[in-house]
Amino acid sequence: MPATFATATHTGLVRKSNEDSLFARPPVFVVADGMGGAQAGEVASGTAVSAFEGYVPQAKSPEDELKRVIAGVNANIYELASSEASRSGMGTTLTAAVVRGNSVSIAHVGDSRAYLWRDGVLDQLTEDHSLVGEMVRSGQITPEEAEGHPQRSIITRALGVDSAVEIDTRALEWKPGDIILLCSDGLYSMVDDGTIAAILAKRDNLYVSAWALVEAANAGGGRDNISVVLVSPDGGIETGLDDDTAQIATMAPGQDTANAASNASALSGTPAPPEGFFTRIKRWLASVPGRITIGLALVIVVFSAAWFITRQVYFIGVEGDHVVIYRGVPYDLGPLSLSSVYRNSIVTFSDLEPFEQDRVLKGELQSKSGAETMLDNYTAQARDRKQEAERQAAEAEARAKSASKNLVVPPGGLP
């Protein structure tokens, strides 16, 4: 069974923008946490995850491939940071996982983390490239002391800071029922491992669990952006979203060839047609009517095949100002559109983060479940951002009212 997954990301309760970025397209899953200011941080993390859009693992053990991709990401971000003063010092963490066969390959830079949840136990798969992480490993402080250390946000390794970067990798075999968790520090800095394990143990579905982790981080203070990717390597845990396209019936490879061979076999042993028959067929095929007929037949076959293919794929796009799911491909053949709106949403294009807008405009082809997962994530993020804006507005109004009530007017009125 293919891996199932769900993602969730939230600005948190303190930050004004979300500098985290996610990528999830089996078998590749990525979390990046940008730094260097809101705009620069978003650019750095968005650049990092976009590098994986065209990445298809080829090796049985993808660790070396991941290193090459991430090294390229580092060079790109470093060049961007060096070429524009406003982006100087920008960078990003990155934690990536590739599920292949019975193994999971992890690549890691920074303090975003990868965890393995197995049989109720949560194990951290990555080491934090941070000041307090090194202090814990050297025995200077305990893990408990690290949780509240004033320098816990200082990282010692990130993409884009230097022209070269050291990348940690590892591989492990997964077992049925395992869950791989990738997250930014906005989760684990607010939620302890025991609580994370307890949430994953409920195993409602991946989508519910992902957002339960985000809610727990916000309940703990929400001091940073929170991003979560949950992966069930064996596909044994449901994503949690409606999906009626788990199996798409397609023509079996070689089916037409097999039928042709069967027909040829049925004709074997029968008298060959007279030579004049083939001569007449060849003459007709060479004639204008014959060529027109062949041309029309080819056009019908091509259009039918193209139409059939477009019915099997989906992409996120914009209809008016709203983000929607289209069924088909983002092209037109003359007056004929090869796509149609499959599902509308309340999310407007302006609700999306800049890197999300760029991804929508690319019109990436996806499965129905993949497109619905992405749209549901955008919807949840837009709703949360709106609620956060309303909460901040309400707090500002309450502070203004409180200030006006506390204003003391001296006898005789204001001077």
Buried (B, 14 or more C-beta within 10 A) or exposed (E): EEBBBBBBBBBBBEBEBBBBBBBBBBBBBBBBBBBBBEBBBBBBBBBBBBBBEEBEBEEEBBBEBBBEBBBEBBBBBBEBBEEEEEBEEBBBBBBBBBBBEEBBBBBBBBBBBBBBBBEEEBEBBBBBBBBBBBBBEEEEEEEEEBEEBEEBBEBBBBBBBEEEBEBBBBEBEBEEBBBBBBBBBBBBBBBBBEBBBBBBBEBEBBBBBBBBBBBBBBEBBBBBBBBBBBBBBBBBBBBBBEBEEEEEEEEEEEEEEEEEEEEEEEEEEEEEEEEEEEEEEEEEEEEEEBEEEEEEEEEEEEEEEBEEEBEBBBBBBBEEEBBBBBBBBBEEEEEEBBBEEBBEBEBEBEBBBEBBBEBBEBBBBBBBBBBBBBBBBBBBBBEBBEEBEEEEEEEEEEEEEEEEEEEEEEEEEEE
